[in-house]
Amino acid sequence: MTIRQILHFPDPRLRKHAAIIGEVTDDIRQLADDMLETMYAAPGIGLAANQINVQKRIVVIDTSEDKSEPLIFINPEIMSEQGEREHEEGCLSVPEAYEMVTRADTVRVKALNRNGEPFELNADDLLATCIQHEIDHLNGKLFVDHLSNLKRQRIKKRLEKQLKQKN
């Protein structure tokens, strides 16, 4: 397994739409393993492939306390949403930024697992938020897009300043 580099906002590659995966191969399973390792090392609770500059529709999530419940969603699609809740979100591609975002409280998602088998899952609370957040990534959308333009610009300027200081 390999830890991959995570792209940071405002990198334009984060705005690309990920392509549907036609067949789950060993390469896709290796990608999922690399994504899990990258997510855990970051540390985070979710990662979409386009955050590591791979434009494929695959997401990994683990919201467990002890990082023992990894979930892999290939070609995930939200089938239904219910309710609404506000939750503080952060993002590995938007380091050190945390803001309140309103999303559906419960979702039903369908996807393929690491073996290419279809499954459906009902999720609520943090897992539902995470699924929606990561699917947004696959569609070229970041959690900062749910914020006011002023908040988004402040975050962008802070991250650009940090990048300049590193270089």
N, C-alpha and C positions, 0 to 999 in steps of 0.2 A: 504494500500500500504506500501511497505517496501523498504528502501534504502539498496541496496546490495553493497558489497565490490567489488571494481574494481581491477582486476589483473593488475600488472605492468610488463612491459618488464624488464628483459628477462625471465619472468616466462614461463616455457615450456608448461603450459596449454593453453597459447595463440596460440600455434602452432597446436593445434588440429583442425581437420575439423569437423564442426558442422553437425549434422544429420538432414535429412529432417523430417519435422513435418507431420505425417500422417493424423492427424485430429485436427482441431482447437477446443479445449475444454475450459471449464472455467479456468482450470489450465494455459493454454497458454495465455488466456486473462489476467489473474492475473500476469503472467510473464511479459507481455507487459506493464501493468500498473506499475509494480515495476521497469521495465527498464526505463520508462519515468521519474518516480520520481527520480531514481538514476542519470539519465542523467541531469535533471534540477538542482539537488542539487550539481552536481560536480563542476561547471556547464559546460555543453557541448552541442553540436548540433547533436550528433549521438552516438549510442551505439549498439553494437552487443552482443548477448546473451553470446557468449564465453568469452567476456571481464569480465563477472561476473561468470565465470566458469559453465555456463549452455551450454552444447554442442548441441544446437538446432538452426535451421536456422531461426532466427528472428532478425530483426533490427528495431530500432526506430530512428526517425530523426525529428528535428524541427529546421529549419533554419530561422524562423521568428524572428524579433527583439523583440517582446513581448511574445514569447514562447506560441503562441496561435494556432499554426498549426501543431500539432503532426501528424506524419505519422508512420504507422506500416506496415512493410513488412515481411510477413511470406513466407518462401521458395523463396526469391527473386532471380531473374535470369535476367541478362542483355541480351536483345534480339539483340540490335544493338548499335554501337558506331559511332560517327562522330566527325571529327575535333580533335584538340589537344589544350590544354592550360596548362600553368604552374600556379600553385596556391600554396600559403603557407598553409601547413597542420600542424596540431597538433593532439594530440591523448590523450584521457583520460588514456590510458594505457602506455603512454610515456610522463609523466608530464614535463611541462616546456621545451619541445623540439618542435621547429617549423622550418620546412625546406620547400624549394620549391620542388614540385613534379609535374611531367608532367602526365596528364591523358587525357582521351577523354573529349571534350568540351560538347558534348551532348550524352545522352544515352536514350534508351527506355528499361524500366524494366517491367517485369511482376512478380506478387506476389499474395498472398492471403491477404485480409484485416483481421481485428480482428474478423470478423464474418465468416471467411473461404471462402469468396467470391473472385473469381479471378478478378484482375484488371490489367490494363497496364497504364503506366505513361511515358510521355516524360519529361525529365529533362535536364536543362542546367546550366551552371555556377556553383555556390556554391552547389546547390542541386545535380547536376550530380557528382561533386567531392565527396560529402559526401556519396552518394549511392555507388560509386565505392570503397571508403575507407572502408565502413562498410561491403560490400560483401567480400572484401579482408579478413577482420577479420574472416568471416565465413569459409574461405578457409585456415585459419591458417597463413595468411600473414599480416604483419604490414607495416605501411607507411615507416618505416625505411628500409625496404627491397628494396625500390625504390631509396635509397641513396647509395653513395659509401661505400665500406667496411670501410674506414677510418672514415667517419662521423658516421656510425652505431656503430662502436666500441667506439668512443668517448662518444656517448650518453649512451651506455651500461655501460661503466665504471663510468660515472657520476651518473647514477641511482643506480648502485651497491654501490657506496660510500655513497650516501644519505641513502640507506637502512641500511648499517652498522652503520651509525651515529644515526639512530633512535633506533636501538636495543642495 
